[in-house]
Amino acid sequence: MRKILFYYSVVATLLLIACGLYLRHSTGEVTRLRNNNEALTNETLLYQNRLEESAASAVALQLKLDEYRKQHADDTKRIRDLGIRLRRVESIATSASQTQIEVSTPVHDTLFLDRLLPDTASVFRWSDRWVSIEGVIRNGKAECNIESIDTLRQVIHRVPRKFLFFRYGTKAIRQEITSSNPHTHIVYTEYIELPKRHKRR
């Protein structure tokens, strides 16, 4: 009789452990899906920081490898072309920016003596700390060279949960990205985590 009770207690203990692990996994999965739903329903926040630099903020998506393969087939191929195995990737960030410049600069007539017959053309140049533009207008044709320098700074941070004045745990992971070029405006950003094991948040 004692042996039967012992076996029953062992089986009951194992079942309780299994139920606890399943409940923990289910709770973590529900939290992950809720965070992903929030990330997909919230649009990317575009703003200017205190330095008047273009900035963007987005909630991180947490995807399993199979989910990422199905939803981002093109990016998966690009990662493979880099010689990187997807299971070794921890996170992927994608951002898009637009550079727009309105330039007003004088045009100078220049005489070119590098040919058999002298050739007259109009030359223009304009530059600042971030962009350099120079070109030649000759025989009804414009030739232009544009160089643009930009520095993108990316910060990944944890957003805590709030209850009254207390902050605890993690509500979401956010990506903040800024552009140092005043002519550049960030129009889109996305940050995806591919955790090996999803932690409870």
URWO-V963363 format. One line per field, one symbol per residue. phi: phi as a letter, one per 40 degrees, with the letter a starting at -180 (. if undefined). psi: psi as a letter, one per 30 degrees, with the letter a starting at -180 (. if undefined). burial: I if it has 9 or more other ideal C-beta (glycine too) atoms within 8 Angstrom, else O. A space follows every 10 residues. Layout:
BEGIN
phi=???
psi=???
burial=???
END
This chain:
BEGIN
phi=.ccccccccc cccccccccc cccccccccc cccccccccc cccccbabcc cgccaabacc cbbcdcccdc cbcccccccc ccgbcccccc abbbbbbbbb bbbbacbbcb bcbcbcbdbb abbbaaabcb bbbaabbafg bbbbbbbbba bbbbbbbcbc cbafbcbafb cabbbbbbbc cccbbcbaaa bbcbccbccc b
psi=eeeeeeeeee eeeeeeeeee eeeeeeeeee eeeeeeeeee fklkjklkaf ghkklkkkkk kjkleeeeee fieeeeeeee ffgkkeffke lkkkkklkkk kjkjklkkkk kkgglekkkk lkkkkklaff kkkklkjkhg kkkkkkkkkk kkkkkklkjl lkjcgkklak elklkkklkf jffkkkfkkk kkkikekklk .
burial=OOOOOOOOOO OOOOOOOOOO OOOIOOIIIO IIOOIIOIIO OOOIOIOOOO OOIIIIIIII IIIOIOOIIO OIOOIIOOII OOOOOIOOIO IIIOIOIOIO OOOOOOOOOI OIOOOOOOOO IIIIOIOOOI IOIIIIIIOO OOOOOOOIOI OIOIOIOOOI OOOOOOOOOI IIIIIIIIII IOIIIIOIII IIIIOOOOOO I
END
